[in-house]
């Protein structure tokens, strides 16, 4: 069998397999890096400083529970 490459002819079918595997490896690497970039950028959005109304209400409940606990301790 004779396979045609960009640079001419090749009688080695294993070279085709190596080229395909290297392309697949590079693609997997880029997909993984893109996934990690998107995942870590998502952490920045989750850890914002602005508190919503539910978080403020939760903190008020926590403070009230602490005040009640302190009142029982006295």
C-alpha atoms as an extended CHARMM CRD file, in Angstrom:
* protein
*
        74  EXT
         1         1  UNK       CA              0.0000000000        0.0000000000        0.0000000000  PROA      1               0.0000000000
         2         2  UNK       CA              1.1450000000        3.4840000000       -0.7610000000  PROA      2               0.0000000000
         3         3  UNK       CA             -0.2230000000        6.4480000000        1.1860000000  PROA      3               0.0000000000
         4         4  UNK       CA              0.0950000000       10.0040000000       -0.0430000000  PROA      4               0.0000000000
         5         5  UNK       CA              1.1050000000       12.7360000000        2.4120000000  PROA      5               0.0000000000
         6         6  UNK       CA              1.6160000000       16.4280000000        1.9170000000  PROA      6               0.0000000000
         7         7  UNK       CA              5.3250000000       15.8320000000        1.5780000000  PROA      7               0.0000000000
         8         8  UNK       CA              5.1210000000       12.9050000000       -0.8190000000  PROA      8               0.0000000000
         9         9  UNK       CA              4.5760000000        9.1760000000       -0.6210000000  PROA      9               0.0000000000
        10        10  UNK       CA              4.8150000000        6.9290000000        2.3940000000  PROA      10              0.0000000000
        11        11  UNK       CA              4.9210000000        3.1410000000        2.5310000000  PROA      11              0.0000000000
        12        12  UNK       CA              4.4700000000        3.0320000000        6.3140000000  PROA      12              0.0000000000
        13        13  UNK       CA              0.8130000000        2.8560000000        7.4950000000  PROA      13              0.0000000000
        14        14  UNK       CA              1.9610000000        3.1980000000       11.1340000000  PROA      14              0.0000000000
        15        15  UNK       CA              3.0400000000        6.7520000000       10.4070000000  PROA      15              0.0000000000
        16        16  UNK       CA             -0.5580000000        7.6110000000        9.5400000000  PROA      16              0.0000000000
        17        17  UNK       CA             -1.6710000000        6.1640000000       12.8690000000  PROA      17              0.0000000000
        18        18  UNK       CA              0.9380000000        8.2350000000       14.7400000000  PROA      18              0.0000000000
        19        19  UNK       CA             -0.1580000000       11.4080000000       12.9790000000  PROA      19              0.0000000000
        20        20  UNK       CA             -3.8210000000       10.7350000000       13.7820000000  PROA      20              0.0000000000
        21        21  UNK       CA             -2.9810000000        9.9710000000       17.4200000000  PROA      21              0.0000000000
        22        22  UNK       CA             -0.9780000000       13.1700000000       17.7650000000  PROA      22              0.0000000000
        23        23  UNK       CA             -3.8880000000       15.1950000000       16.3610000000  PROA      23              0.0000000000
        24        24  UNK       CA             -6.2860000000       13.5090000000       18.7880000000  PROA      24              0.0000000000
        25        25  UNK       CA             -3.8960000000       14.1370000000       21.7080000000  PROA      25              0.0000000000
        26        26  UNK       CA             -3.5860000000       17.8180000000       20.8370000000  PROA      26              0.0000000000
        27        27  UNK       CA             -7.3600000000       18.1330000000       20.5460000000  PROA      27              0.0000000000
        28        28  UNK       CA             -7.8880000000       16.4550000000       23.9190000000  PROA      28              0.0000000000
        29        29  UNK       CA             -5.3470000000       18.7640000000       25.5010000000  PROA      29              0.0000000000
        30        30  UNK       CA             -7.0410000000       21.8790000000       24.1270000000  PROA      30              0.0000000000
        31        31  UNK       CA            -10.4850000000       20.6600000000       25.1810000000  PROA      31              0.0000000000
        32        32  UNK       CA             -9.1950000000       19.9610000000       28.6980000000  PROA      32              0.0000000000
        33        33  UNK       CA             -7.5390000000       23.3880000000       28.9450000000  PROA      33              0.0000000000
        34        34  UNK       CA            -10.6960000000       25.1030000000       27.7170000000  PROA      34              0.0000000000
        35        35  UNK       CA            -12.7740000000       23.1820000000       30.2550000000  PROA      35              0.0000000000
        36        36  UNK       CA            -10.4360000000       24.1510000000       33.0980000000  PROA      36              0.0000000000
        37        37  UNK       CA            -10.4700000000       27.8050000000       32.0140000000  PROA      37              0.0000000000
        38        38  UNK       CA            -14.2640000000       27.8770000000       32.0190000000  PROA      38              0.0000000000
        39        39  UNK       CA            -14.4550000000       26.0330000000       35.3390000000  PROA      39              0.0000000000
        40        40  UNK       CA            -12.0780000000       28.4040000000       37.1320000000  PROA      40              0.0000000000
        41        41  UNK       CA            -13.6950000000       31.4860000000       35.6320000000  PROA      41              0.0000000000
        42        42  UNK       CA            -16.9830000000       30.2090000000       37.0600000000  PROA      42              0.0000000000
        43        43  UNK       CA            -15.4920000000       30.2480000000       40.5520000000  PROA      43              0.0000000000
        44        44  UNK       CA            -14.8930000000       33.9770000000       40.1930000000  PROA      44              0.0000000000
        45        45  UNK       CA            -18.5610000000       34.5480000000       39.4920000000  PROA      45              0.0000000000
        46        46  UNK       CA            -19.7020000000       32.4240000000       42.4130000000  PROA      46              0.0000000000
        47        47  UNK       CA            -17.4610000000       34.1740000000       44.9350000000  PROA      47              0.0000000000
        48        48  UNK       CA            -18.7860000000       37.6850000000       44.4120000000  PROA      48              0.0000000000
        49        49  UNK       CA            -18.8500000000       40.2100000000       47.2660000000  PROA      49              0.0000000000
        50        50  UNK       CA            -22.4210000000       41.4430000000       46.8350000000  PROA      50              0.0000000000
        51        51  UNK       CA            -24.8770000000       39.7810000000       49.1850000000  PROA      51              0.0000000000
        52        52  UNK       CA            -28.3760000000       39.0630000000       48.0020000000  PROA      52              0.0000000000
        53        53  UNK       CA            -31.5100000000       39.4070000000       50.1160000000  PROA      53              0.0000000000
        54        54  UNK       CA            -31.5800000000       35.6910000000       50.9930000000  PROA      54              0.0000000000
        55        55  UNK       CA            -28.0180000000       35.8040000000       52.2930000000  PROA      55              0.0000000000
        56        56  UNK       CA            -28.7490000000       38.9130000000       54.3710000000  PROA      56              0.0000000000
        57        57  UNK       CA            -31.8600000000       37.2460000000       55.8280000000  PROA      57              0.0000000000
        58        58  UNK       CA            -29.8110000000       34.1460000000       56.6710000000  PROA      58              0.0000000000
        59        59  UNK       CA            -27.2350000000       36.2610000000       58.4850000000  PROA      59              0.0000000000
        60        60  UNK       CA            -29.9970000000       37.9960000000       60.4680000000  PROA      60              0.0000000000
        61        61  UNK       CA            -31.3690000000       34.6060000000       61.5190000000  PROA      61              0.0000000000
        62        62  UNK       CA            -27.8710000000       33.5000000000       62.5780000000  PROA      62              0.0000000000
        63        63  UNK       CA            -27.3590000000       36.6680000000       64.6050000000  PROA      63              0.0000000000
        64        64  UNK       CA            -30.7580000000       36.2400000000       66.2790000000  PROA      64              0.0000000000
        65        65  UNK       CA            -29.9530000000       32.6190000000       67.1520000000  PROA      65              0.0000000000
        66        66  UNK       CA            -26.6240000000       33.6990000000       68.6660000000  PROA      66              0.0000000000
        67        67  UNK       CA            -28.3630000000       36.4130000000       70.7020000000  PROA      67              0.0000000000
        68        68  UNK       CA            -30.8690000000       33.8790000000       72.0360000000  PROA      68              0.0000000000
        69        69  UNK       CA            -28.0290000000       31.4760000000       72.9020000000  PROA      69              0.0000000000
        70        70  UNK       CA            -26.1560000000       34.2560000000       74.7120000000  PROA      70              0.0000000000
        71        71  UNK       CA            -29.3210000000       35.1890000000       76.6500000000  PROA      71              0.0000000000
        72        72  UNK       CA            -29.6750000000       31.6180000000       77.9140000000  PROA      72              0.0000000000
        73        73  UNK       CA            -26.0110000000       31.5540000000       78.9480000000  PROA      73              0.0000000000
        74        74  UNK       CA            -26.4580000000       34.6260000000       81.1500000000  PROA      74              0.0000000000
